[in-house]
């Protein structure tokens, strides 16, 4: 998966990202499964916003065990 530098942070992010707006349509279990699949496929850029409803909370729950 192609990656590019994210500004001046030194972090490389994938050019393909996941937009988390649709997470509000899934339950917590479905959100966790989807987000883990996104990461398993190599995507490390997840777009979210407070206006996406519960997406930020679901991302935090789903990825808690995968952070470093």
Secondary structure, DSSP 8 states (H G I E B T S, - for coil): --EEE-TTS--EEESS-EEGGGGGGS-HHHHHHHHHHHHHTT---EE--GGGTTHHHHHHHHHGGG--
